[in-house]
Amino acid sequence: MSLTTRTDDGWAATRFAVLGFGTAGYASADSLLQAGAENVRVLDDRDNEQLREKAQILETLGATVTLGPGSTAELPEGTEIVVTSPGIPPHAPLLAAAAAGGVPIWSEIELAWRLRDPANAAPWLCVTGTNGKTTTVQMLTAILRAAGHRAVAAGNVGLPLLEVVMDPEPYDVIAVELSSYQLHFTHSMSAHSAVVLNLAPDHVDWHGSLEAYAEDKGRIYQNCQVACVYNVADPATEKLVEEADVIEGCRAIGFTLGTPGLSMVGMVDDLLVDRAFVEQRATSALELASLKDITPPAPHNVANALAAAALARAFGVPATAVRDGLRGFRPDAHRIAQVAEVAGVNYVDDSKATNPHAAQASLLAYEHVVWIAGGQAKGATFDELVIAAHKRLRGVVLLGQDKAVIAEALARHAPDVPVITIEATDTGVMETVVGEATKLAQVGDTVLLAPGCASWDMFANYGARGDAFAAAVHRLGDH
């Protein structure tokens, strides 16, 4: 099936199976119907009142929706294209059957690319990486809007990308956050410019290996048109650029917290500067912003700002818009968020740090830390983190399903650091956790919730975990 644009006459006759009926699945089915598809079947093993209400809407529009256990066990006969929701692994029975039978499998990102209006197709500036994606995309959107563009954050953050490309009022440019799940089944996307922020072990259980995970991240660079942006401090990201098949003339652009070389953006003293998109880059650099324009100015957040600036500059945004966009930007909740200072101790919520790489970046932003960690490790290890951060650790409080994995890494590489293990698993445990962390802290220290793990063993999501931490901290201040 070619089906390259929404004006392609083949949509009506093609038989689609949409796997998964969450946000992405609903948007996929709805968009296919809008594009004129007449054979759309939606499948999900879940069945509840909310899904049945959504199913009724789609069935009114002409789709067939099958819900309940066993619905996704087999590929419907005659299916010509499968559109899959993110998070469903390639080894799922229906996807495995499609692959074995040569049936194309598309992510909702692939579908969105093919459904762009050929007359008003907004360029995509794409962001992926193990950590920092959402913040970078939001910074980029703020910069683009400061330059006067009608811009939007979409994909894995903000609006569903399908909703954006089907909008009757076209955007000037789209800042697209892409997960490795979404990239795995994305084949024909051609970003204006793209960045892989960093690579660290994550979702290995889904991808099967770290190599496969990296390969899926690298798909973001395929057919890139103007700039492939990479992290100078993470050679694996540059290697992905080197391996990518790009449009002729596309440039490799580095971002660095150090002094930038040619074709890089980086730091000179406390200034963010550009040596990539200026005519005299061989001999000079252009000031884009300063550290005081970035909140918070933690190193990994500055790296995010540099990556966003590189993509914006590749799109032709002036330096003043980079400064103004960053100056007005504030990160979402639970991302290195200052909760309170109580009795000279700083309390910081970085519940969004759901893997060791993110937690390590957060730990390295503070001099003396009482670290709160634990949850579902998703197969990750913590040795590298402990080796990098052990000199900063005043103490550690562990909770959750995989706390032993972290405790073992601490015993190997930081045996002198006090470790308190909390056995309780109810959501009210955070008050005990904060209390124990407070006992370990000294004046001037930071008590940091940077779990390095997913939250689902104890909390609805990382936001609920961060909220519980903040509530416990505020109760400290009431005593």
Secondary structure, DSSP 8 states (H G I E B T S, - for coil): ----STT-GGGTT-EEEEE--SHHHHHHHHHHHHTT-SEEEEEES---HHHHHHHHHHHHHT-EEEESTTTTSS--TT--EEEE-TT--TTSHHHHHHHHTT--EEEHHHHHHHTS-TTS---EEEEE-SS-HHHHHHHHHHHHHHTT--EEEEESSSB-HHHHHT-SS--SEEEEE--HHHHHT--S---SEEEE----S-SHHHHSSHHHHHHHHHGGGTT--SEEEEETT-HHHHHHHHH----TT-EEEEE-SS---TTEEEEETTEEEESSSSTTTTT--EEEEEGGGSSS--HHHHHHHHHHHHHHHHTT--HHHHHHHHHT----TTSSEEEEEETTEEEEE-TT--SHHHHHHHHTT-SSEEEEE-SB-TT---HHHHHHHGGGEEEEEE-STTHHHHHHHHHHH-TTS-EEE----SGGGHHHHHHHHHHH--TT-EEEE--SSBSTTTSSSHHHHHHHHHHHHHHHHH-
